[in-house]
Amino acid sequence: MELIGEYDEIEIPPVKPYVIRHRRFACRCAHCGSRAKAPAPAIATTTPFGLRIHALAVYFKGFQALSYERLSGLFRDAFGLVVSEGALMNMFIRSHIRFKVEAEKAKVVLRAAQIVASDETGVRIEGTNSYHWVFHCKDAVVHQPDYSRAARVADEMMGGHKPAVWISDRYSAQQKHGERHQTCLAHLARDTAFAFEHGSDDLPFRFRVWLGRAFDLAKEVATFTASTLARKKRELEGQLTVLLTVTTQCDLARQLQAKIGRARSQLLTFCDYPGRVEATNNTSERKLRPCVIQRKVTNGYRAMWAAEAEADVRTTVDTARLSGANPFAVIVNALT
């Protein structure tokens, strides 16, 4: 007999709540008539919902962008478990302290990092226009909601620490937080594409070619010897000098030239940290994308504590993801 094939049939069995009911009795003494009550079980003073129910609620709310109403419906329809919106809110409040502890650990790591990247996006909190910030290094990711988009948020997050390199876009509040800065070349490429499409001069096209060469160098930067990398950097700097001195009558081209000129010292920092500093801030944008989806689906947060709680969950999970951890397993572990 020989095996000629294997075929899997996969199914998920019905998921039902597992309930342990504690009964408490009282009895009356037949001689003296006094009434004796059994002690109340520990469950009588806390929530009836177990750890994995808490974990599922946190996971679906934070990583599948379910609102309170939809999450309550999911528990009812898929698991046969009635959980009110108020009960869900209480689950998040109870769980927050566990994730806050993990988030503080991530902040400690971030405040010792030599290379830090950051970005921010808008979010509604308590009916006002607020911001969701992200800061990350190779060993930690920290999410932080705030009513402000000012540099104060980054200053408070770093706690006085100044990394060797700060990676961000050209937004003013993201400047001067590191000893050196790497400006996101992808942002400048978008500005260049706009000037090229709507302008009347070939200067944006020449900047586009220069940025293409910079991107090509960034892709292979870790493969070059130090001398070859230094030579290629000098060549790009020389070409940039020429482009910044070109005279143009196109307003868009002139504005682009001025913008790139102001960022000149921040364009090729990645060459001095091969393989450690990225030429773009796309990683920060990817880490913010789930937050943007959450904002569009739920329209933000009713209270700051909810935004902070979810940010701490994201901090815990995204930091663990850097080492390949499973998000739901991380949530369960944090609550255990």
Solvent accessible surface area in square Angstrom, and as a share of the most:
residue,aa,sasa,rsa
1,M,250,1.12
2,E,138,0.62
3,L,136,0.68
4,I,158,0.80
5,G,29,0.28
6,E,140,0.63
7,Y,196,0.75
8,D,132,0.68
9,E,174,0.78
10,I,153,0.78
11,E,146,0.65
12,I,135,0.69
13,P,95,0.60
14,P,119,0.75
15,V,77,0.45
16,K,160,0.68
17,P,50,0.31
18,Y,190,0.72
19,V,106,0.61
20,I,114,0.58
21,R,176,0.64
22,H,102,0.46
23,R,172,0.63
24,R,130,0.48
25,F,145,0.60
26,A,45,0.35
27,C,90,0.54
28,R,153,0.56
29,C,53,0.32
30,A,104,0.80
31,H,182,0.81
32,C,96,0.58
33,G,32,0.31
34,S,64,0.41
35,R,134,0.49
36,A,60,0.46
37,K,131,0.55
38,A,37,0.29
39,P,121,0.76
40,A,53,0.41
41,P,44,0.27
42,A,87,0.68
43,I,69,0.35
44,A,67,0.52
45,T,122,0.71
46,T,78,0.45
47,T,22,0.13
48,P,104,0.65
49,F,38,0.16
50,G,40,0.38
51,L,66,0.33
52,R,144,0.53
53,I,37,0.19
54,H,16,0.07
55,A,0,0.00
56,L,44,0.22
57,A,0,0.00
58,V,7,0.04
59,Y,49,0.19
60,F,42,0.17
61,K,24,0.10
62,G,4,0.04
63,F,38,0.16
64,Q,89,0.40
65,A,10,0.08
66,L,22,0.11
67,S,34,0.22
68,Y,33,0.13
69,E,126,0.57
70,R,133,0.48
71,L,0,0.00
72,S,19,0.12
73,G,11,0.10
74,L,49,0.24
75,F,1,0.01
76,R,132,0.48
77,D,108,0.56
78,A,51,0.40
79,F,36,0.15
80,G,60,0.57
81,L,30,0.15
82,V,124,0.71
83,V,2,0.01
84,S,65,0.42
85,E,72,0.32
86,G,38,0.36
87,A,22,0.17
88,L,0,0.00
89,M,77,0.35
90,N,66,0.34
91,M,0,0.00
92,F,20,0.08
93,I,87,0.44
94,R,97,0.35
95,S,4,0.03
96,H,35,0.16
97,I,103,0.52
98,R,109,0.40
99,F,1,0.00
100,K,88,0.37
101,V,73,0.42
102,E,57,0.25
103,A,1,0.01
104,E,74,0.33
105,K,114,0.48
106,A,5,0.04
107,K,28,0.12
108,V,101,0.58
109,V,62,0.35
110,L,0,0.00
111,R,84,0.31
112,A,71,0.55
113,A,15,0.12
114,Q,91,0.40
115,I,27,0.14
116,V,0,0.00
117,A,7,0.06
118,S,0,0.00
119,D,10,0.05
120,E,14,0.06
121,T,25,0.14
122,G,28,0.27
123,V,11,0.06
124,R,89,0.32
125,I,0,0.00
126,E,83,0.37
127,G,51,0.49
128,T,69,0.40
129,N,113,0.58
130,S,1,0.01
131,Y,56,0.21
132,H,7,0.03
133,W,0,0.00
134,V,0,0.00
135,F,0,0.00
136,H,18,0.08
137,C,13,0.08
138,K,168,0.71
139,D,77,0.40
140,A,0,0.00
141,V,0,0.00
142,V,0,0.00
143,H,3,0.01
144,Q,44,0.19
145,P,6,0.04
146,D,21,0.11
147,Y,108,0.41
148,S,29,0.19
149,R,90,0.33
150,A,45,0.35
151,A,36,0.28
152,R,100,0.36
153,V,5,0.03
154,A,0,0.00
155,D,78,0.40
156,E,102,0.46
157,M,7,0.03
158,M,6,0.03
159,G,57,0.55
160,G,77,0.74
161,H,46,0.21
162,K,100,0.42
163,P,0,0.00
164,A,23,0.18
165,V,0,0.00
166,W,0,0.00
167,I,10,0.05
168,S,0,0.00
169,D,15,0.08
170,R,68,0.25
171,Y,63,0.24
172,S,87,0.56
173,A,8,0.06
174,Q,0,0.00
175,Q,32,0.14
176,K,178,0.76
177,H,14,0.06
178,G,10,0.09
179,E,121,0.54
180,R,91,0.33
181,H,14,0.06
182,Q,0,0.00
183,T,0,0.00
184,C,0,0.00
185,L,0,0.00
186,A,13,0.10
187,H,43,0.19
188,L,1,0.01
189,A,30,0.24
190,R,125,0.46
191,D,50,0.26
192,T,1,0.01
193,A,27,0.21
194,F,110,0.46
195,A,3,0.03
196,F,80,0.33
197,E,122,0.55
198,H,112,0.50
199,G,26,0.25
200,S,103,0.66
201,D,45,0.23
202,D,87,0.45
203,L,1,0.00
204,P,0,0.00
205,F,97,0.40
206,R,89,0.33
207,F,0,0.00
208,R,111,0.40
209,V,56,0.32
210,W,2,0.01
211,L,4,0.02
212,G,31,0.29
213,R,119,0.44
214,A,0,0.00
215,F,52,0.22
216,D,85,0.44
217,L,11,0.05
218,A,25,0.19
219,K,159,0.68
220,E,85,0.38
221,V,9,0.05
222,A,73,0.57
223,T,101,0.59
224,F,65,0.27
225,T,87,0.50
226,A,87,0.67
227,S,84,0.54
228,T,37,0.22
229,L,11,0.06
230,A,42,0.33
231,R,106,0.39
232,K,57,0.24
233,K,38,0.16
234,R,148,0.54
235,E,81,0.36
236,L,9,0.05
237,E,67,0.30
238,G,36,0.35
239,Q,66,0.29
240,L,3,0.01
241,T,54,0.31
242,V,83,0.48
243,L,12,0.06
244,L,36,0.18
245,T,101,0.59
246,V,39,0.22
247,T,115,0.67
248,T,10,0.06
249,Q,153,0.68
250,C,12,0.07
251,D,83,0.43
252,L,49,0.24
253,A,0,0.00
254,R,108,0.39
255,Q,114,0.51
256,L,7,0.04
257,Q,22,0.10
258,A,47,0.36
259,K,65,0.27
260,I,2,0.01
261,G,30,0.28
262,R,159,0.58
263,A,0,0.00
264,R,94,0.34
265,S,96,0.62
266,Q,31,0.14
267,L,0,0.00
268,L,10,0.05
269,T,1,0.01
270,F,1,0.00
271,C,5,0.03
272,D,65,0.33
273,Y,40,0.15
274,P,63,0.40
275,G,60,0.58
276,R,144,0.53
277,V,7,0.04
278,E,89,0.40
279,A,8,0.06
280,T,22,0.13
281,N,2,0.01
282,N,52,0.27
283,T,27,0.15
284,S,0,0.00
285,E,49,0.22
286,R,130,0.47
287,K,40,0.17
288,L,7,0.04
289,R,129,0.47
290,P,54,0.34
291,C,9,0.06
292,V,33,0.19
293,I,90,0.46
294,Q,2,0.01
295,R,62,0.23
296,K,152,0.65
297,V,74,0.42
298,T,33,0.19
299,N,109,0.56
300,G,13,0.12
301,Y,23,0.09
302,R,193,0.70
303,A,25,0.19
304,M,29,0.13
305,W,83,0.29
306,A,21,0.16
307,A,3,0.02
308,E,66,0.30
309,A,10,0.08
310,E,14,0.06
311,A,1,0.01
312,D,14,0.07
313,V,11,0.06
314,R,7,0.02
315,T,0,0.00
316,T,12,0.07
317,V,0,0.00
318,D,17,0.09
319,T,33,0.19
320,A,25,0.19
321,R,108,0.39
322,L,77,0.38
323,S,101,0.65
324,G,68,0.66
325,A,37,0.29
326,N,90,0.46
327,P,26,0.16
328,F,44,0.18
329,A,54,0.42
330,V,18,0.10
331,I,0,0.00
332,V,28,0.16
333,N,112,0.58
334,A,15,0.11
335,L,18,0.09
336,T,115,0.67
